[in-house]
Amino acid sequence: MDVDVVDAELTETWWQTVRHAVAGTGGDPTKGPLTRAVVLLAIPMVLEMAMESIFAVVDIFFVSRLGDEAIAGVALTESLVTIVYTAAMGLSIGATAMVARRIGEGDRDAAARATVQAVLFGSGLAAVFGVAGVVWAEELLRLMGAGPATIATSLGYTRLLLGANAVIVLLFLQNAAFRGAGDAAIAMRVLWLANGINIVLDPCLIFGLGPFPELGLTGAAAATTIGRGTAVLVQLWTLLRVGDRLRVRLRHVRVEPALMVRLVRLSATGTLQIFIGMASWIGLIRIIAGFGSEALAGYAIALRVVLFALLPAWGLSNAASTMVGQALGAGDAERAEASVWVAAKMDLAFLGSVGVLFLAFAPGIVSLFGGTEAARVYAVDCLRIVAAGFPFYAYGMVVTAAFNGAGAVWTPTVINLFCFWLFELPLAWGLAYLLEWGPNGVFSAMALAYASLAVVSAAIFRLGRWKTASV
C-alpha cells in the first residue's frame, strides 16, 4: 500500500478518536486498546479544566477596568472561596472513586446512589458556607486585610459569590460523578456552556450594556453565578432524564447514612490531600516574600505560566484515575496498572516537551506578562528551574491520581505530606537562606520535590497494595 495512503488512514483514525472523545461516543473505557481508552477520557478532561480556568481570566479581564480596589476585592474573595474549592475538590475525589468502581462492577444503580449521596452532602455543606458568607462577608473581608474602600467596592461581590457557592460545589461534584462514570464529554460540555454564558454576561452586567443594569463588581459575581447555575441545571437534567452511563431515578433520592459515611471517609482524606498541596504553595510564597516584592512578582508570573501548562497534565491524571477505578471494578487489576503507565508516558511526552520550550524560550514567554526588569529575571529563573522537574512531575501526578481512583486516598495524602511539607518546605528555606541561593533555592526545591514525588509514588505503586483498596 502507498505510504501516503497509510498516513492518511492513520491520520483519519486519530481524528476519529478525537471526535469520539469530544462527542463522548468512544465506548467502554474498560475494553479495547489502552492508549485509545486513555485518550478518549483525557481529551474532554483537559478541555474541561481549561474551561474552568477561563472563568477567573475573564472576570479579571473585565474587572481590571473598574480599578485597583475592585481587583483587590476579587483577589481577597478568591482567597476565601479557596475554602469552598478545597472542600469541593476533596468531595470530588471520593465521588469519582466510588462511581468509577461501581460502574466498573456493572452496578449502575449503586453508582447513581453514590452520586445522590455526594450531591446531598455537598448541598448541605454549601448551605453552611453560604449562610456564613452572606452574614459575615464584611467581617471576612476585613479579616483578610481589606480597607474601607475595598470593602465598599466588593461587599456585594463577596456576598453573592459566597452565598451562591452551591453552584461551585455541585458543578464540581456532578462533574466528578460524570468523570467516574466515563462520561467526561458531558463534564466538558457543561463547562463550555457555563463559560460561554459568563463571557457574554460579564461585560453586560458589569458595565450595564444594552438592557442590562450596571452592577459594577457585583455584576461579575452575578455573571459567574448565572453561568455556573445554568450548567448545574443541565447536569441535573442529564442525571435525571438523559444520562447514559449514569442515570438517577426517584428511588435513589434519599439519605443513606452508611453510604454517605463511606463517601465522607474517602472525601475527608481527599480534602486533607488537597489542603496539603495548597498550603505548601502558601509556604513557598512566604519564604520568597522575604526577598522582596520583585522576587514575589517574578514567582507569581512564572507560577501563572506553569499552572496553565499543567492543565493538560491534570487532565491525563484524571483520566488515569477513572481508568483505574473502572478497571478495578471490572476485576481487571492488570489493565488498571497498565493504564497508569500509558497515561504517565503520555504525560511525560507532553510535560517534557513543554519543559524544553520553557527552557529555550523563557524570556519571551515571561515578557508577555509585564512586570519590572528585576521581576522578569526572577520569573525566567523560576520557569527554567521548575521546568527541569516537569518530566518527574508527569509521573508523580499520574500515579498519585491513580491511587485516588483506586480508593487508596491515604497513600497520596501521606506522600504529599512527606514530599511537600517535610521535604520541599524545609529544603526551600535551607537552600534560600542557609546556602544563600536566594529565590533560586526555592525554585530548585520545587523541582526536587517533583522528583521525590515521582520516585516515592512509583515505588509504592509498584507494591500493588492499592489493588485491594475498598471503596
C-alpha positions as CSV (number, residue, x, y, z in Angstrom):
1,M,0.0,0.0,0.0
2,D,1.2,3.5,-0.8
3,V,2.8,5.3,2.2
4,D,0.6,8.4,1.7
5,V,-2.5,6.2,1.8
6,V,-1.3,4.6,5.1
7,D,-0.5,8.0,6.6
8,A,-3.9,9.3,5.6
9,E,-5.6,6.3,7.2
10,L,-3.6,6.8,10.4
11,T,-4.5,10.5,10.4
12,E,-8.1,9.7,9.8
13,T,-8.1,7.2,12.7
14,W,-6.6,9.7,15.1
15,W,-9.1,12.4,14.2
16,Q,-11.9,9.9,14.5
17,T,-10.7,9.2,18.1
18,V,-10.6,12.9,18.8
19,R,-14.2,13.3,17.5
20,H,-15.3,10.4,19.6
21,A,-13.6,11.9,22.7
22,V,-15.4,15.2,22.3
23,A,-18.7,13.6,21.4
24,G,-18.5,11.1,24.2
25,T,-19.1,8.2,21.9
26,G,-15.9,6.2,22.3
27,G,-17.4,3.3,24.1
28,D,-16.4,1.4,27.4
29,P,-13.0,2.5,28.8
30,T,-12.6,-0.9,30.4
31,K,-12.4,-2.5,27.0
32,G,-10.3,-2.0,23.8
33,P,-6.8,-0.6,23.3
34,L,-5.4,1.1,26.4
35,T,-4.0,4.1,24.6
36,R,-7.2,4.8,22.9
37,A,-9.2,4.5,26.1
38,V,-6.9,6.9,27.9
39,V,-7.1,9.5,25.1
40,L,-10.9,9.2,24.9
41,L,-11.1,10.2,28.6
42,A,-8.2,12.6,28.7
43,I,-9.2,15.0,25.8
44,P,-12.5,16.1,27.3
45,M,-11.0,16.3,30.8
46,V,-8.2,18.5,29.5
47,L,-10.7,20.8,27.8
48,E,-12.9,20.8,30.9
49,M,-10.1,22.0,33.1
50,A,-9.1,24.6,30.6
51,M,-12.7,25.9,30.6
52,E,-12.7,26.2,34.4
53,S,-9.5,28.3,34.3
54,I,-11.1,30.7,31.9
55,F,-13.7,31.8,34.5
56,A,-11.0,33.6,36.5
57,V,-9.3,35.0,33.5
58,V,-12.4,36.5,32.0
59,D,-13.5,38.0,35.3
60,I,-10.1,39.7,36.0
61,F,-10.0,41.0,32.4
62,F,-13.2,42.9,32.8
63,V,-12.9,43.7,36.5
64,S,-9.5,45.3,35.9
65,R,-11.4,48.2,34.1
66,L,-13.0,49.0,37.5
67,G,-9.8,50.0,39.2
68,D,-7.4,48.7,41.9
69,E,-10.0,48.4,44.7
70,A,-12.1,46.1,42.5
71,I,-9.1,43.9,41.6
72,A,-8.1,43.7,45.3
73,G,-11.7,42.7,46.2
74,V,-11.6,39.9,43.7
75,A,-8.2,38.7,44.9
76,L,-9.4,38.6,48.6
77,T,-12.7,37.0,47.7
78,E,-10.9,34.3,45.7
79,S,-8.8,33.6,48.8
80,L,-12.0,33.0,50.8
81,V,-13.5,30.9,48.0
82,T,-10.4,28.7,48.2
83,I,-12.0,27.0,51.2
84,V,-15.0,26.1,49.1
85,Y,-12.8,24.8,46.3
86,T,-10.8,22.7,48.8
87,A,-14.0,21.1,50.1
88,A,-15.5,20.6,46.6
89,M,-12.3,19.0,45.2
90,G,-11.9,16.7,48.3
91,L,-15.5,15.5,47.9
92,S,-14.9,15.1,44.2
93,I,-12.1,12.6,44.9
94,G,-14.4,10.4,46.9
95,A,-17.3,10.8,44.4
96,T,-15.1,9.8,41.4
97,A,-13.6,6.8,43.1
98,M,-17.0,5.4,44.3
99,V,-18.8,6.0,41.0
100,A,-15.9,4.6,38.9
101,R,-15.7,1.5,41.0
102,R,-19.5,0.8,40.8
103,I,-19.6,1.5,37.0
104,G,-16.7,-0.9,36.5
105,E,-18.6,-3.6,38.5
106,G,-21.5,-3.1,36.2
107,D,-23.7,-1.8,39.1
108,R,-25.1,1.5,37.7
109,D,-27.8,1.6,40.3
110,A,-25.1,1.8,43.1
111,A,-23.3,4.4,41.1
112,A,-26.4,6.6,41.0
113,R,-26.9,6.1,44.7
114,A,-23.3,7.2,45.4
115,T,-23.9,10.3,43.2
116,V,-27.0,11.3,45.1
117,Q,-25.2,11.0,48.5
118,A,-22.4,13.2,47.2
119,V,-24.9,15.8,45.9
120,L,-26.9,15.8,49.2
121,F,-23.8,16.1,51.4
122,G,-22.3,18.8,49.2
123,S,-25.6,20.7,49.2
124,G,-25.7,20.7,53.0
125,L,-22.1,21.8,53.2
126,A,-22.6,24.6,50.7
127,A,-25.6,25.8,52.7
128,V,-23.4,26.3,55.7
129,F,-20.8,28.1,53.7
130,G,-23.5,30.2,52.1
131,V,-25.1,31.4,55.3
132,A,-21.8,32.2,56.9
133,G,-20.6,34.1,53.7
134,V,-23.7,36.3,53.5
135,V,-23.9,37.1,57.2
136,W,-20.1,37.7,57.8
137,A,-18.9,38.8,54.4
138,E,-17.8,42.2,55.7
139,E,-16.0,40.8,58.7
140,L,-14.3,38.2,56.5
141,L,-13.0,40.9,54.1
142,R,-11.7,42.9,57.0
143,L,-10.1,39.8,58.4
144,M,-8.3,39.3,55.1
145,G,-6.9,42.9,55.3
146,A,-9.3,44.8,53.1
147,G,-9.6,48.5,53.8
148,P,-12.8,50.6,53.9
149,A,-12.7,51.4,50.1
150,T,-12.1,47.8,49.1
151,I,-14.9,46.6,51.3
152,A,-17.3,49.2,49.9
153,T,-16.5,48.2,46.4
154,S,-16.5,44.4,46.8
155,L,-19.0,43.6,49.5
156,G,-21.8,42.8,47.1
157,Y,-19.4,40.7,45.0
158,T,-18.2,38.7,48.0
159,R,-21.7,38.1,49.5
160,L,-23.1,36.9,46.2
161,L,-20.2,34.6,45.3
162,L,-20.0,33.1,48.8
163,G,-23.8,33.0,49.2
164,A,-24.2,31.1,45.9
165,N,-21.3,28.8,46.5
166,A,-23.6,25.8,46.0
167,V,-23.2,26.2,42.2
168,I,-19.5,25.7,42.6
169,V,-19.8,22.7,44.9
170,L,-22.5,21.0,42.8
171,L,-20.6,21.7,39.5
172,F,-17.5,20.0,40.9
173,L,-19.4,17.1,42.4
174,Q,-21.6,16.3,39.5
175,N,-18.8,16.6,37.0
176,A,-16.7,14.3,39.2
177,A,-19.6,11.7,39.1
178,F,-19.7,12.0,35.3
179,R,-16.0,11.5,35.0
180,G,-16.1,8.5,37.3
181,A,-18.8,7.0,35.0
182,G,-16.6,7.7,32.0
183,D,-18.9,10.5,30.7
184,A,-16.1,13.0,30.6
185,A,-17.6,14.7,27.5
186,I,-20.7,15.7,29.5
187,A,-18.5,17.4,32.1
188,M,-16.6,19.2,29.4
189,R,-19.8,20.4,27.6
190,V,-21.4,21.9,30.8
191,L,-18.3,23.9,31.5
192,W,-18.3,25.1,27.9
193,L,-21.9,26.3,28.5
194,A,-21.1,27.9,31.8
195,N,-18.0,29.7,30.4
196,G,-19.9,30.9,27.3
197,I,-22.7,32.4,29.5
198,N,-20.1,34.0,31.8
199,I,-18.2,35.6,28.9
200,V,-21.4,37.1,27.4
201,L,-22.9,38.3,30.7
202,D,-19.7,39.7,32.4
203,P,-19.4,42.9,30.4
204,C,-23.2,43.3,30.2
205,L,-23.8,43.2,34.0
206,I,-20.6,44.9,35.0
207,F,-20.9,47.9,32.7
208,G,-24.7,47.9,32.0
209,L,-24.6,47.2,28.3
210,G,-27.9,47.4,26.4
211,P,-30.9,46.5,28.6
212,F,-28.8,45.1,31.4
213,P,-28.3,47.0,34.7
214,E,-24.9,48.4,35.6
215,L,-23.9,46.4,38.7
216,G,-20.2,47.0,38.8
217,L,-18.1,44.4,40.5
218,T,-21.3,42.6,41.8
219,G,-22.2,42.0,38.1
220,A,-19.1,39.9,37.7
221,A,-20.3,37.6,40.5
222,A,-23.8,37.6,39.0
223,A,-22.5,36.5,35.6
224,T,-20.3,33.8,37.0
225,T,-23.2,32.5,39.3
226,I,-25.7,32.5,36.4
227,G,-23.3,30.7,34.1
228,R,-22.4,28.0,36.7
229,G,-26.0,27.8,37.9
230,T,-27.2,27.1,34.3
231,A,-24.5,24.4,34.0
232,V,-25.7,22.8,37.2
233,L,-29.3,22.7,36.0
234,V,-28.1,21.0,32.8
235,Q,-26.1,18.5,34.9
236,L,-29.2,17.7,36.9
237,W,-31.4,17.3,33.8
238,T,-28.8,15.0,32.3
239,L,-28.6,12.9,35.5
240,L,-32.4,12.7,35.9
241,R,-33.6,12.4,32.3
242,V,-31.0,11.7,29.6
243,G,-27.9,10.2,31.2
244,D,-26.4,7.1,29.5
245,R,-23.9,5.5,31.9
246,L,-25.1,7.4,34.9
247,R,-28.9,7.9,35.5
248,V,-30.5,9.0,38.8
249,R,-34.1,7.7,39.4
250,L,-36.5,9.0,42.0
251,R,-35.9,5.9,44.2
252,H,-32.3,6.9,44.5
253,V,-33.1,10.3,46.0
254,R,-32.9,9.6,49.7
255,V,-30.3,9.9,52.5
256,E,-28.4,6.6,53.0
257,P,-26.3,7.2,56.2
258,A,-23.9,4.2,55.7
259,L,-23.1,5.1,52.1
260,M,-22.7,8.8,53.0
261,V,-20.3,7.9,55.8
262,R,-18.2,5.9,53.3
263,L,-18.2,8.9,50.9
264,V,-17.2,11.3,53.7
265,R,-14.4,9.0,54.8
266,L,-12.9,9.0,51.4
267,S,-13.5,12.7,50.8
268,A,-12.2,13.8,54.2
269,T,-8.8,12.3,53.3
270,G,-9.0,13.7,49.8
271,T,-9.8,17.2,51.3
272,L,-6.7,16.9,53.6
273,Q,-4.7,15.9,50.5
274,I,-5.8,19.0,48.6
275,F,-5.2,21.2,51.7
276,I,-1.6,19.9,52.0
277,G,-0.9,20.8,48.4
278,M,-2.4,24.3,48.7
279,A,-0.7,25.0,52.0
280,S,2.7,24.1,50.5
281,W,2.2,26.8,47.9
282,I,1.4,29.3,50.6
283,G,4.6,28.3,52.5
284,L,6.7,28.8,49.4
285,I,5.2,32.2,48.9
286,R,6.0,33.1,52.5
287,I,9.7,32.1,52.0
288,I,10.0,34.0,48.7
289,A,8.3,37.1,50.2
290,G,11.4,37.6,52.4
291,F,13.4,38.6,49.3
292,G,11.1,41.5,48.4
293,S,8.2,42.3,46.1
294,E,10.2,41.9,42.9
295,A,11.1,38.3,43.7
296,L,7.5,37.6,44.7
297,A,6.2,39.2,41.5
298,G,8.6,37.1,39.4
299,Y,7.4,34.0,41.2
300,A,3.7,34.9,40.6
301,I,4.3,35.5,36.9
302,A,6.2,32.2,36.5
303,L,3.6,30.3,38.5
304,R,0.8,31.6,36.3
305,V,2.6,30.2,33.2
306,V,3.4,26.9,35.0
307,L,-0.2,26.3,36.1
308,F,-1.6,26.8,32.6
309,A,1.0,24.4,31.3
310,L,-0.1,21.8,33.9
311,L,-3.8,21.8,32.9
312,P,-3.4,19.2,30.2
313,A,-1.3,17.1,32.5
314,W,-4.0,17.2,35.2
315,G,-6.5,16.1,32.5
316,L,-4.4,13.0,31.9
317,S,-4.1,12.4,35.6
318,N,-7.9,12.4,35.9
319,A,-8.2,10.0,33.0
320,A,-5.8,7.6,34.8
321,S,-7.9,7.9,38.0
322,T,-11.1,7.0,36.1
323,M,-9.4,4.1,34.2
324,V,-8.1,2.6,37.5
325,G,-11.4,2.8,39.3
326,Q,-13.4,1.3,36.5
327,A,-10.8,-1.4,35.7
328,L,-10.6,-2.5,39.4
329,G,-14.4,-2.6,39.5
330,A,-14.4,-4.9,36.4
331,G,-11.9,-7.1,38.2
332,D,-9.0,-6.3,35.9
333,A,-6.2,-5.1,38.1
334,E,-3.6,-5.7,35.3
335,R,-5.5,-3.3,33.0
336,A,-5.7,-0.8,35.8
337,E,-1.9,-0.8,36.3
338,A,-1.1,-0.8,32.6
339,S,-3.4,2.2,32.0
340,V,-1.4,4.2,34.6
341,W,1.9,3.7,32.8
342,V,0.3,4.5,29.5
343,A,-1.1,7.8,30.9
344,A,2.2,8.5,32.6
345,K,4.2,8.1,29.3
346,M,1.7,10.4,27.5
347,D,2.1,12.9,30.3
348,L,5.9,12.6,30.1
349,A,5.8,13.3,26.4
350,F,3.6,16.4,26.9
351,L,5.3,17.9,30.0
352,G,8.8,17.0,28.7
353,S,8.1,18.9,25.5
354,V,6.7,21.9,27.4
355,G,9.7,21.8,29.7
356,V,12.1,22.1,26.7
357,L,10.1,25.1,25.4
358,F,10.2,26.8,28.8
359,L,14.0,26.3,29.0
360,A,14.5,27.6,25.5
361,F,12.0,30.5,25.3
362,A,11.5,31.5,29.0
363,P,12.5,35.2,28.4
364,G,10.0,35.6,25.5
365,I,7.2,33.9,27.4
366,V,7.8,36.0,30.6
367,S,7.8,39.2,28.6
368,L,4.1,38.7,27.7
369,F,3.1,39.2,31.3
370,G,4.7,42.5,32.1
371,G,6.4,43.3,35.4
372,T,9.7,45.1,36.1
373,E,13.0,44.0,34.7
374,A,14.1,42.6,38.0
375,A,10.8,40.7,38.4
376,R,11.2,39.2,34.9
377,V,14.7,38.0,35.7
378,Y,13.3,36.1,38.7
379,A,10.4,34.8,36.6
380,V,12.8,33.4,33.9
381,D,14.9,31.6,36.5
382,C,11.8,30.2,38.2
383,L,10.3,29.0,34.9
384,R,13.5,27.3,33.8
385,I,14.3,25.6,37.1
386,V,10.8,24.4,37.7
387,A,10.5,23.1,34.1
388,A,13.5,20.9,34.8
389,G,11.3,19.0,37.2
390,F,8.4,18.6,34.7
391,P,9.4,15.1,33.5
392,F,9.3,13.8,37.1
393,Y,6.1,15.6,37.9
394,A,4.5,13.9,34.8
395,Y,4.8,10.6,36.5
396,G,4.2,11.8,40.0
397,M,0.8,13.4,39.3
398,V,-0.5,10.5,37.3
399,V,0.5,7.9,39.8
400,T,-0.9,9.8,42.8
401,A,-4.2,10.3,40.9
402,A,-4.3,6.6,40.2
403,F,-4.2,5.9,44.0
404,N,-7.2,8.2,44.4
405,G,-9.0,6.4,41.6
406,A,-8.4,3.1,43.4
407,G,-9.8,4.5,46.6
408,A,-6.4,4.3,48.4
409,V,-6.6,8.0,49.2
410,W,-4.5,7.9,52.3
411,T,-1.4,6.9,50.2
412,P,-1.1,10.1,48.1
413,T,-2.0,12.1,51.2
414,V,0.9,10.8,53.1
415,I,3.2,11.1,50.0
416,N,2.2,14.7,49.6
417,L,2.8,15.4,53.3
418,F,6.3,13.9,53.0
419,C,7.3,15.4,49.6
420,F,5.8,18.9,50.0
421,W,5.8,19.7,53.8
422,L,8.6,17.6,55.3
423,F,10.9,17.8,52.3
424,E,10.1,20.7,50.0
425,L,9.5,23.5,52.5
426,P,12.5,22.9,54.8
427,L,14.7,22.4,51.7
428,A,13.4,25.6,50.2
429,W,14.2,27.5,53.3
430,G,17.6,25.9,53.7
431,L,18.7,26.5,50.1
432,A,17.4,30.0,50.1
433,Y,18.8,31.2,53.4
434,L,21.4,28.8,54.8
435,L,23.2,28.2,51.4
436,E,22.2,31.8,50.3
437,W,20.8,30.7,46.9
438,G,18.0,33.2,47.3
439,P,14.8,32.7,45.4
440,N,16.5,30.2,43.1
441,G,16.9,28.0,46.2
442,V,13.1,27.9,46.5
443,F,12.7,27.2,42.8
444,S,15.2,24.4,43.0
445,A,13.4,22.9,45.9
446,M,10.2,22.8,43.8
447,A,11.9,20.8,41.1
448,L,13.5,18.4,43.6
449,A,10.1,17.9,45.3
450,Y,8.6,16.9,41.9
451,A,11.4,14.3,41.6
452,S,10.8,13.0,45.1
453,L,7.1,12.7,44.4
454,A,7.8,10.7,41.2
455,V,10.2,8.3,42.9
456,V,8.3,7.7,46.1
457,S,4.9,7.3,44.4
458,A,6.1,5.0,41.7
459,A,7.9,2.8,44.2
460,I,4.8,2.5,46.4
461,F,2.6,2.0,43.4
462,R,4.7,-1.0,42.3
463,L,4.0,-2.7,45.6
464,G,0.4,-3.2,44.4
465,R,-1.4,-2.7,47.7
466,W,-3.7,-0.2,46.1
467,K,-5.3,-3.0,44.1
468,T,-7.1,-4.3,47.2
469,A,-8.4,-0.9,48.5
470,S,-12.1,-0.9,49.3
471,V,-14.5,1.8,48.0
